[in-house]
Amino acid sequence: MDTVNALDANTPEISDDRLKLIFSAMEGDGYCCVPDFLAPANLARMQEFVASSVRGSQNEYVAFKGRDSVKGSGLDELAQSARFQSIFSRLYVASRKKPAPAVEFYQLLRCLTGKGMMEHSFNFHYDSYLITALIPIVIPTAGRAGDLLLVPNTRPVRDTYAGNLVDKIMVDKIRQKSLRTRAVNDPASFTRIKMVPGNLYLFWGYRSIHANEPCDPDTVRATALYHYFDPHADSRLKARLRR
């Protein structure tokens, strides 16, 4: 049995009935948690990759983009798991009421620690992708844990990239200061997700404003992110702006 199939065999198979409950929670509560999604051995392997990476960065913030950048960690294999991919395609069908495109992830691993940690915290934004899956790999057990703050489902999927761009500019440039002030002074006004390593957290990243709180600089907060389906991937305006 090859490594992909071995990991796939340890990835929970989500039934259609459970998928309906996940979808309802994402619509109603803003997110859903699937506890103990990673097998302990797979989580330990990913944690060792994080520990080695943080040591290599002299205990400063480090991030990895794309499946190849985390090769050998198990996170690359998870992206190829048929059971994992099936969650996204079925959520897409439930949300969009049409067949799902092939599951291709925009994949990240973010390791917050050190003096640069604050620069990567309280950055409120909308994702460019419809579905966001977050898997905590390492979460501090004392002090600030870098909880995820969410303002769920505040917009629909825009018909055009221009409409999406206006939303993102509003949050990135105009509302950013007020959101950060609110996060400090009234954090209870956000949906707070206190994360547990190995769990799977799913939310509509495109539709929800979100950011992570800081953790203490002498701790590590490492999270794997899998993003699926850019509604504006074929936008000519988007292509022109990125030239």
C-alpha positions as CSV (number, residue, x, y, z in Angstrom):
1,M,0.0,0.0,0.0
2,D,1.5,3.4,-1.0
3,T,1.7,6.4,1.3
4,V,-1.3,8.2,-0.1
5,N,-3.6,5.2,0.3
6,A,-2.2,4.6,3.8
7,L,-3.1,8.1,4.8
8,D,-6.4,7.9,3.0
9,A,-7.3,4.8,5.0
10,N,-6.8,6.7,8.2
11,T,-8.8,9.7,7.1
12,P,-12.4,9.6,8.3
13,E,-15.0,8.9,5.7
14,I,-17.7,11.5,6.0
15,S,-21.2,10.0,5.2
16,D,-23.7,12.0,3.2
17,D,-25.9,12.4,6.3
18,R,-22.9,13.8,8.3
19,L,-22.0,16.1,5.4
20,K,-25.5,17.6,5.6
21,L,-24.9,18.4,9.3
22,I,-21.6,19.9,8.4
23,F,-23.2,22.1,5.7
24,S,-26.0,23.2,8.1
25,A,-23.5,24.1,10.8
26,M,-21.4,26.2,8.3
27,E,-24.6,28.0,7.2
28,G,-26.0,28.4,10.7
29,D,-23.1,28.7,13.1
30,G,-20.6,29.9,10.5
31,Y,-18.3,26.9,10.9
32,C,-18.1,23.2,11.6
33,C,-15.6,21.1,13.6
34,V,-14.8,17.5,12.8
35,P,-13.0,16.2,15.9
36,D,-9.9,14.0,15.7
37,F,-9.8,14.2,11.9
38,L,-6.1,13.3,11.8
39,A,-4.9,10.0,13.1
40,P,-2.4,10.5,15.9
41,A,0.6,9.1,13.9
42,N,-0.2,11.5,11.0
43,L,-0.5,14.4,13.4
44,A,2.8,13.6,15.1
45,R,4.5,13.5,11.7
46,M,3.2,16.9,10.8
47,Q,4.2,18.3,14.2
48,E,7.7,17.1,13.6
49,F,7.8,18.9,10.3
50,V,6.6,22.1,12.0
51,A,9.2,21.7,14.8
52,S,12.0,21.2,12.3
53,S,10.9,24.2,10.2
54,V,10.6,26.5,13.2
55,R,14.1,25.5,14.3
56,G,15.4,26.2,10.8
57,S,13.9,29.7,10.8
58,Q,15.6,30.6,14.1
59,N,12.3,30.5,15.9
60,E,10.7,33.1,13.7
61,Y,7.5,33.1,11.6
62,V,7.7,30.7,8.6
63,A,5.1,29.8,6.0
64,F,4.9,27.2,3.2
65,K,2.8,27.6,0.1
66,G,1.7,24.8,-2.2
67,R,1.8,21.0,-1.8
68,D,5.4,20.6,-2.9
69,S,6.6,22.9,-0.2
70,V,5.4,20.5,2.5
71,K,6.5,17.3,0.8
72,G,7.1,14.5,3.3
73,S,5.0,16.1,6.1
74,G,1.8,14.2,5.3
75,L,0.0,17.5,4.5
76,D,0.9,16.9,0.9
77,E,-0.6,13.4,1.0
78,L,-3.7,14.7,2.7
79,A,-4.3,17.0,-0.3
80,Q,-4.4,13.9,-2.5
81,S,-6.7,12.0,-0.3
82,A,-10.0,11.0,-2.1
83,R,-11.9,11.1,1.2
84,F,-10.6,14.5,2.0
85,Q,-11.3,15.9,-1.4
86,S,-14.8,14.5,-1.3
87,I,-15.8,16.8,1.6
88,F,-15.1,19.8,-0.6
89,S,-16.8,18.6,-3.7
90,R,-20.0,17.7,-1.8
91,L,-20.0,21.0,0.1
92,Y,-19.7,22.7,-3.2
93,V,-22.7,20.9,-4.6
94,A,-24.7,21.6,-1.5
95,S,-23.9,25.3,-1.7
96,R,-23.9,25.9,-5.5
97,K,-26.5,23.3,-6.6
98,K,-24.4,22.2,-9.6
99,P,-21.6,19.7,-10.2
100,A,-18.3,20.4,-8.5
101,P,-15.1,21.2,-10.4
102,A,-12.1,19.0,-9.8
103,V,-10.7,19.5,-6.3
104,E,-7.4,21.5,-6.6
105,F,-6.3,23.2,-3.4
106,Y,-4.5,26.4,-2.7
107,Q,-2.6,25.1,0.2
108,L,-0.7,26.8,3.1
109,L,1.1,26.0,6.3
110,R,1.6,29.0,8.6
111,C,3.8,28.8,11.7
112,L,3.4,31.8,14.0
113,T,6.1,32.4,16.5
114,G,8.8,34.9,17.5
115,K,9.0,38.7,17.0
116,G,7.3,38.5,13.6
117,M,4.2,36.8,14.9
118,M,2.2,40.0,15.5
119,E,2.6,41.1,11.9
120,H,0.7,38.0,10.9
121,S,-2.1,38.4,13.4
122,F,-5.4,40.5,13.5
123,N,-5.3,40.8,9.6
124,F,-9.0,40.6,8.9
125,H,-9.9,39.5,5.4
126,Y,-12.1,37.6,3.0
127,D,-10.6,34.6,1.3
128,S,-10.5,34.3,-2.4
129,Y,-11.8,30.8,-2.3
130,L,-15.3,29.5,-1.4
131,I,-14.4,26.8,1.2
132,T,-11.6,27.1,3.8
133,A,-10.5,24.1,5.8
134,L,-8.2,24.7,8.7
135,I,-6.3,21.9,10.5
136,P,-4.4,23.0,13.6
137,I,-1.1,21.2,13.9
138,V,0.4,22.9,16.9
139,I,-1.6,25.1,19.3
140,P,-0.2,26.8,22.5
141,T,-1.5,25.2,25.7
142,A,-0.8,28.3,27.8
143,G,-1.1,32.0,27.4
144,R,-2.6,33.3,24.1
145,A,-3.4,30.5,21.8
146,G,-4.1,32.5,18.5
147,D,-7.8,31.7,18.4
148,L,-9.6,32.2,15.1
149,L,-12.1,35.1,15.1
150,L,-14.9,34.9,12.6
151,V,-17.7,37.2,11.4
152,P,-19.5,34.5,9.5
153,N,-21.3,34.6,6.2
154,T,-21.5,38.4,5.8
155,R,-21.7,38.4,2.0
156,P,-22.9,36.1,-0.9
157,V,-20.7,34.8,-3.7
158,R,-20.4,37.9,-5.9
159,D,-21.4,37.6,-9.6
160,T,-18.3,39.5,-10.7
161,Y,-14.7,39.9,-9.6
162,A,-15.2,43.6,-9.4
163,G,-17.9,43.1,-6.8
164,N,-15.6,40.8,-4.9
165,L,-12.7,43.4,-5.1
166,V,-14.9,46.1,-3.6
167,D,-15.7,43.8,-0.6
168,K,-12.1,43.0,-0.1
169,I,-10.9,46.6,-0.3
170,M,-13.6,47.6,2.2
171,V,-12.2,45.1,4.7
172,D,-8.5,45.3,3.9
173,K,-8.3,49.1,3.7
174,I,-11.4,50.8,5.2
175,R,-12.7,48.6,8.0
176,Q,-9.4,47.0,9.1
177,K,-8.7,49.5,11.9
178,S,-12.2,49.2,13.4
179,L,-12.2,45.4,13.2
180,R,-8.9,45.3,15.0
181,T,-10.1,47.7,17.7
182,R,-13.3,45.6,18.1
183,A,-11.2,42.4,18.4
184,V,-9.2,44.0,21.3
185,N,-12.1,45.7,23.1
186,D,-15.0,43.4,22.3
187,P,-13.7,40.0,21.3
188,A,-17.0,38.4,22.4
189,S,-18.7,40.0,19.4
190,F,-16.9,37.6,17.1
191,T,-17.4,33.9,16.7
192,R,-14.4,32.5,18.5
193,I,-12.9,29.2,17.4
194,K,-10.6,27.6,20.0
195,M,-8.7,25.1,18.1
196,V,-7.5,21.6,19.0
197,P,-4.6,19.9,17.0
198,G,-5.8,17.2,14.7
199,N,-9.4,18.6,14.4
200,L,-10.8,19.8,11.1
201,Y,-12.5,23.2,10.9
202,L,-14.5,24.1,7.9
203,F,-16.1,27.5,7.0
204,W,-17.0,29.6,4.0
205,G,-13.8,31.6,3.8
206,Y,-15.0,33.6,0.8
207,R,-18.1,34.8,2.6
208,S,-16.7,35.3,6.1
209,I,-14.5,38.0,7.6
210,H,-11.8,36.3,9.7
211,A,-8.4,36.6,11.3
212,N,-6.3,34.9,13.9
213,E,-5.5,36.4,17.3
214,P,-1.8,36.6,18.3
215,C,-0.1,33.9,20.3
216,D,2.7,34.5,22.7
217,P,6.0,35.0,20.8
218,D,7.8,32.2,22.7
219,T,5.1,29.7,21.6
220,V,4.2,28.2,18.2
221,R,0.8,28.2,16.5
222,A,0.9,26.2,13.3
223,T,-2.1,25.7,11.1
224,A,-2.6,24.0,7.7
225,L,-5.0,25.6,5.3
226,Y,-6.7,24.1,2.3
227,H,-8.7,26.5,0.1
228,Y,-11.0,25.3,-2.6
229,F,-12.8,26.9,-5.6
230,D,-12.0,30.5,-6.7
231,P,-15.4,31.8,-8.1
232,H,-13.4,34.4,-10.1
233,A,-10.6,32.3,-11.5
234,D,-11.6,33.0,-15.1
235,S,-12.1,36.8,-14.6
236,R,-10.4,38.9,-17.2
237,L,-10.2,41.8,-14.8
238,K,-8.5,39.7,-12.2
239,A,-6.0,38.5,-14.8
240,R,-5.3,42.1,-16.0
241,L,-4.7,43.4,-12.4
242,R,-2.3,40.6,-11.7
243,R,0.0,41.3,-14.7
